[in-house]
């Protein structure tokens, strides 16, 4: 059975009979985990093993695990620093900051791989404009070239651990006040004025970035649809002008930023037509059921399925991770940073 375009969530720390039925559907290709799915490393490893056992090839397993405010697994995991702290370190010592960002990316990916997670939705490459509360300290910096450098270092560390990176939120979420979880953000700048936001993606793509998540942000000077549902943005700019050949994720289609563009089935159809490979639908099982019942079974192209398979973790998961010198040195350095802020995001996809 091939992997379908839908990425769905589950309710608890174990699979229910309903979860098993939904995850067996050919339109489903992946599962995204949240804090509610986690008690401890042993439990979540058993959960990911159960998910993998359902299908061949196995469903992809993802989590939002950037660090700072966005880290779904906390107990017995290293508390990762917010991206802004790495940006501040860059201002003090460029070389050290890049080495540290690579080590943090490696540690994050290694800890997740050890419990059976394929990839994290990281890094966040939105610019810090000082207006978006939902982005805030998730942004590395105000300077797009510094953001790019730290993001590439993070990608490299994740790749060293056998994990694919997913940069977000294309083409940029940092310059809008509205939070796309609860409203539709609109950025009225002309396309030429968006170059700084787009710039970090260029070196990431040059470094074979595996995945990009498109934002539920409307740029009316470019298209009336949000970037996540826009063929102009995904096929025209991202794949055409930037030459991206990896996996494109829509942001969560149950979020308010997408809700103005038809019911969930219409949104899914728009995202597929725009060129998205993966359609996350989270915290709304009713919407998942609607899409499973009404979306065409063969909606995903063979190329799209191949891109999705390449998001799978590579190599064997690490054994004895906490006993390695690299982990110990990186974890000690992270612990020495300033206080990590508490998790304040809702259970929505980010």
Phi, psi and omega in degrees: 000131179281166178275132178273177185276347184277137171243121188238170179250174174230162192278322192227204184268356174223159178284132173269170177299323178294318176303313183299319179296315181294315184291341177280348183291137183296342177282347180270135178234350183198167180231136173249130183262152180232178180302324181295342180270002188238129169246313181199169183300321181296318180295314184289330175295321176293322178295313180294324177296321178294322178295316180297326184288347185286329189220155170229119357294156186290151175298143175287146181236123185233165177203149171277111187213059182285321191118171182063233182289341186246084176214106188288324181255125185237304182300125180073006171252153174294131176285105187284148180285151171295149182303325183302326179296325177290323176297320178294322177295325178300320179296335181270319186204099186302308185297315180297319180297319180293319177296320180293316179300321178295318179294320178296317176300319178295314182296314179305310183293321181295317180295321178290319180297326181297338178250014171092014178273135180283313182205159176250147174280080182203152006269161171276123183245019173294148179276151178270106176259353180080014182242338186262111178291327182289334176269296174049235185280008171284344178275135178296319193190172173275336185272119183298330180288326175289319175303314181299314182297316180290324178293318177297320177298318178297314177305316181297317178296317178298317180297322178301331179270002178086020183244140175278140177267151175231105180281145182211159001245107187293138358273000178156133181243357190283343187261009180243144181283319186296144176265120185291351172293328188235356182205172178260107178286141178232125178247112190268012178291153173288159183304317181299331182280356180265002185303319181299320180293323182282333189305319180300336181289334183297304177294330175297314178296320177299334178264024174062045174305126183284325187218151176222136174259129181270144187274149168276063178233132177267132174243086190300337177290345181251314183198150178284343179267152174296157183305325182296338183242013190252119175294327178299317181286314189278307181279325183282301185277305188292307182278321183282294186287322182268346176071033180279127181245009182271199187271128179256124177256131164287151168292168186309121183287353176270355181287154183297333179296340178256345190293341181282359188244042176102176178290176189296329178291317177298319178297317179298318180294320177297317181296318178296314180297328180288338180116009177289141177266330186231133182241093177288135173228110190239149173060030180203077183297328178300316178295322176301315181297321178298315181293318178299326182278339189237344179280144180300138184294330183255032186293331182272133179286164177297323179295320179295318178297321179295320178296323180293319179298327181289353175279353182293144176299147183246145177078178180281142176297153185293142175249140179061037187304314186290348177269356182279150180294321181299314180297314184298317180293317181292316179298321179294319180292320177298317182297335181279350180288173177296168187303131177282129182293154181289158177290124181236351178290155174284182180281011178286156175296149184238000000 
